[in-house]
């Protein structure tokens, strides 16, 4: 098998991967990812102990144990461009020999939980609750650069979304880990998440600039195809699901619902909601 070129897999002088500044020994198989770097400490404060810390750009990593389970928590920053960096480099840490620059013969599967915040686009999904994403629909272009194929169902769904909204492109869509979904579905709303390539116009928000899709929230909230409805907006999940599918990792996205875009209500205590979700995720991982 050919070696991966230095310019494709950049390794730091200390043997760590380029952006994350991590070595294979620095991560566990159970990984929690968060967009906000400050949320890493918020999660690791629940650990019984923290054994390792690394700060590099927006990528902050803490590794520790919770009720006997070794867990890594790492921040990504916002957007699927950062998600591509973090998933590619996490995969490299377990599935590429960094010394020989060759893929390993035996594949290692990571369990990754994205713990994030989100806005509901359905009136009956209340602020302050939790939602786990079964499917994710990407309004970004990340999968344009990969050999990515959709199942018949999600191909039909995304064609219908393109047609109804009038997008000049077809979104992509894929499913999260069914194994991890079962772990969380008994305590959360199960939904289908829309991943936007921005926070303002791509999520139907208008400040001073005119936006191209002023009725986006209403159109997405009313969209349905067969039994497929859309439930919430955020900025990373579709990239996670598509890349994890391609790389062979188990991944699920759980969301603290901090806003309802239909009723225009925002949480009056978002930190309390996030802390409750953190405790729930850690307890689920420890069993």
PyMOL commands that set and color helices and strands:
alter all, ss='L'
color gray80, all
select helices_A, chain A and resi 24-26+38-44+80-95+142-145+152-165+178-187+201-203+216-222+237-247+270-285
alter helices_A, ss='H'
color red, helices_A
select strands_A, chain A and resi 30-34+49-56+59-66+69-75+96-97+102-103+111-120+130-138+172-175+189-195+224-225+228-229+232-234+250-260+265-266
alter strands_A, ss='S'
color yellow, strands_A
deselect
rebuild
show_as cartoon
